[in-house]
Amino acid sequence: MEDKGMDDHIMGYKGIEDRHLAYKNNQRKGGFIPPEIGMLKNLFNLDLSENHLIGPIPFTFGHLNKLQNLFLDENQLNGSIPFEIGMLKNVIYLNLTANMLTSPIPSTLSHPNKLEALSIGWNKINGSIPIEMGNLKNLRDLELQSNNIIGPIPTHLVNCNGLEQLLLVHNNLTGSIPYHIHDFYWLQTMDLSHNFISGEIPKELRHLGCLSTLNLSYNNLRGSIPSSLIFIKKINLSYNSLKGPIPNTMIGNEHLCGDFKGFPPCLSNQLPRK
């Protein structure tokens, strides 16, 4: 039987009251997302992940005013993130991970004030992190890993003080870790590894009572290791320019390595990133 294209499937839904549409991991799909998808104005949940979809994200997504969950991850979508995505005032989960999206993050992504999880990792996003991202007061999960993002971590980002996970690994970030990082009181996981972050490790990290995983490896950090990091269960500070004694309180952290008593050796094939 001849398979219908994505266009035909979407068009078949435009006149109904359906609130949930999922075509996840449908191996027979592919092709483009039709702009007519903006006609499905009753949608609450849309999952088109893992479908080999190509082409740009239609700007008509901005018409889906009731949409709460949008999953377009693990496709082959390209082009930029349309600024109309910021018109989704009710969206809570937005996942665009593992595509081929380019261009900077649009500042309009700071408009959906109900947004709790934003995942744009594993793309080709460039430019800097918009300072407007600090307006996302309900954000709990920010995943921007494995892109080409440049510039410093915006100080305004600490306004997202309900953040629980921050993944900025494998980018081209520079500057220092913001002094006001202690405002991330509920932060549990922070991975800033494989960047070009400089400066010292802020002693204010000791105020992050929920932090259990910290990865600052493969950066240009200098200075000493604060002894106040004792409370972190998993920590990786390898391949920086740190100096001075390693605090005795750091022994036993499974991800801290080095040629020191009480620490496992670092893997020989893990060369510092230039």
C-alpha positions in Angstrom: 0.0 0.0 0.0 1.3 3.4 -0.9 2.2 5.4 2.2 0.8 8.9 2.6 3.2 11.7 3.0 3.3 13.9 6.1 1.3 16.5 4.3 -1.7 14.2 3.8 -1.6 13.0 7.4 -1.6 16.5 8.8 -4.3 17.7 6.4 -6.5 14.8 7.5 -6.5 16.3 11.1 -7.2 19.9 10.3 -11.0 19.7 10.7 -11.3 17.7 13.9 -11.1 18.5 17.6 -8.2 16.2 18.3 -5.9 17.7 21.0 -3.1 15.1 20.8 -1.1 14.2 17.6 1.8 11.9 17.7 3.9 10.4 14.9 6.9 9.5 16.9 9.4 7.1 15.4 7.3 6.3 12.3 9.9 4.8 10.0 7.7 5.3 6.9 7.5 9.0 7.3 9.9 11.8 6.2 9.5 14.8 4.0 8.6 18.3 5.2 6.4 19.6 7.9 3.6 21.3 6.0 2.7 24.9 6.9 -0.9 23.8 7.2 0.0 22.4 10.6 -0.8 25.8 11.9 -4.5 25.1 11.3 -4.6 22.5 14.1 -5.4 25.2 16.7 -6.9 22.8 19.2 -3.7 20.9 19.7 -2.3 20.5 23.2 0.4 18.0 22.4 2.4 17.5 19.2 5.1 14.8 18.9 6.8 14.4 15.5 10.1 13.2 16.9 12.3 10.5 15.2 10.6 10.8 11.8 13.4 11.7 9.4 11.7 15.1 8.7 13.7 17.6 6.7 13.4 21.2 5.8 12.6 24.2 8.0 10.3 24.5 11.0 7.2 26.3 9.6 6.5 29.7 11.1 2.8 28.7 11.3 3.6 26.8 14.5 3.1 30.2 16.1 -0.6 29.8 15.4 -1.0 26.9 17.8 -2.0 29.0 20.8 -3.1 26.1 23.0 0.0 23.9 22.4 1.7 22.8 25.7 4.1 20.2 24.5 6.1 20.3 21.2 8.6 17.5 20.3 10.5 17.8 17.0 13.6 16.1 18.3 15.8 13.6 16.3 14.9 14.6 12.8 16.9 16.4 10.1 15.2 19.8 10.3 17.4 22.7 9.2 17.2 26.5 8.9 16.7 28.8 11.9 14.3 28.5 14.8 11.3 30.7 13.7 10.8 33.6 16.0 7.0 32.8 15.9 7.8 29.9 18.2 7.9 32.6 20.9 4.1 33.1 20.3 3.3 29.7 21.9 2.3 31.3 25.2 1.1 28.1 26.8 4.0 25.8 25.8 5.6 24.0 28.7 8.0 21.5 27.0 9.8 22.4 23.8 12.3 19.9 22.4 14.2 20.5 19.2 17.2 18.4 20.0 19.3 16.5 17.5 18.4 18.3 14.2 20.5 20.5 12.0 19.2 23.9 13.1 21.4 26.9 12.6 21.4 30.7 13.3 21.2 32.2 16.8 18.6 31.4 19.4 15.7 33.9 18.8 15.1 36.3 21.7 11.4 35.5 21.3 12.0 32.2 23.0 11.9 34.1 26.2 8.3 35.0 25.8 6.5 31.7 26.7 6.4 32.4 30.5 5.1 28.9 31.2 8.1 27.2 29.6 9.7 24.6 32.0 12.0 22.7 29.7 13.9 24.0 26.6 16.0 21.5 24.7 17.9 22.6 21.7 21.0 20.4 22.1 22.9 18.7 19.3 22.3 21.2 16.5 24.4 23.9 14.8 23.1 26.9 16.7 25.5 29.8 16.7 25.5 33.3 18.2 25.2 34.0 21.9 22.7 33.1 24.6 20.1 35.9 24.6 20.0 37.8 27.8 16.2 37.7 27.5 16.4 34.0 28.5 16.5 35.2 32.1 12.8 36.1 31.7 11.8 32.4 31.8 10.9 32.3 35.5 9.4 28.8 35.4 12.3 27.2 33.5 13.6 24.1 35.2 15.6 22.4 32.4 17.9 24.2 29.9 19.8 22.0 27.4 21.9 23.8 24.8 24.7 21.3 24.6 26.7 20.5 21.5 26.2 23.6 19.4 28.4 26.5 18.3 27.2 29.0 20.9 29.7 31.8 21.7 30.1 34.5 24.2 29.7 34.5 28.0 27.0 32.9 30.1 24.5 35.8 30.5 24.3 37.1 34.1 20.6 37.5 33.6 20.3 33.7 33.3 20.4 33.5 37.1 17.0 35.0 37.1 15.7 31.6 36.2 16.2 30.7 39.8 14.0 27.5 39.6 16.5 25.9 37.2 17.4 22.3 38.1 19.5 21.3 35.1 21.8 23.4 33.0 23.7 21.7 30.1 26.0 24.0 28.1 28.7 21.4 27.3 30.5 21.4 24.0 30.1 24.9 22.8 32.5 27.9 22.4 31.5 29.8 25.5 34.0 32.3 27.0 34.1 34.6 30.0 33.8 33.5 33.6 31.2 31.7 35.6 28.7 34.3 36.7 29.3 35.5 40.3 25.5 35.3 41.0 25.5 31.6 40.2 24.4 31.0 43.8 21.0 32.2 42.9 20.4 28.8 41.2 19.5 27.4 44.6 17.5 24.4 43.1 20.2 23.5 40.5 21.0 19.7 40.6 23.1 19.3 37.5 25.4 21.8 35.8 27.7 20.8 32.9 29.8 23.6 31.4 32.6 21.3 30.1 34.3 21.6 26.8 34.2 25.3 26.4 36.7 28.2 26.8 35.4 29.5 30.2 38.1 31.3 32.2 38.4 32.9 35.6 38.2 31.1 39.0 35.7 28.6 40.3 33.3 30.8 42.3 33.2 30.0 46.0 29.5 30.9 45.8 28.9 27.4 44.5 28.8 26.4 48.1 25.3 27.9 48.3 23.9 25.5 45.8 22.7 23.0 48.3 20.9 20.8 45.7 23.9 20.5 43.3 24.9 16.9 42.9 26.7 16.8 39.5 29.2 19.5 38.4 31.3 19.2 35.3 33.7 22.1 34.5 36.4 20.0 32.7 38.1 21.1 29.5 38.0 24.8 30.1 40.5 27.5 31.0 39.7 27.9 34.7 42.5 29.0 37.0 43.1 29.5 40.7 42.5 27.0 43.4 39.8 24.4 44.0 37.4 25.7 46.7 37.2 23.3 49.6 33.5 24.2 49.9 32.8 21.9 46.9 32.8 18.9 49.3 29.0 18.5 49.1 29.0 17.7 45.4 28.7 13.9 44.7 30.0 13.9 41.1 32.5 16.5 40.1 34.9 16.8 37.2 37.4 19.6 37.1 40.0 18.0 34.8 42.0 19.7 32.1 42.0 23.3 33.3 44.7 25.5 34.6 44.0 25.0 38.3 46.8 25.3 40.8 47.5 24.8 44.5 46.7 21.9 46.8 43.8 19.6 46.1 41.5 19.8 49.2 41.4 16.5 51.2 37.6 16.9 51.1 37.7 16.2 47.3 38.9 12.6 47.7 36.2 10.1 46.9 34.6 12.1 44.1 34.4 9.5 41.3 34.7 11.9 38.4 37.8 13.8 39.7 41.0 12.4 38.3 44.7 13.1 38.4 48.1 11.8 39.4 47.5 12.2 43.1 46.9 9.9 46.0 43.3 9.1 46.4 42.3 9.9 42.8 42.0 7.6 39.7 44.3 8.5 36.8 42.9 10.5 33.9 42.5 8.5 30.7 45.5 8.9 28.5 43.4 9.4 25.4 41.6 12.4 26.9 43.7 15.2 25.5 42.9 18.8 26.4 40.8 20.7 23.8 42.7 23.4 22.0 
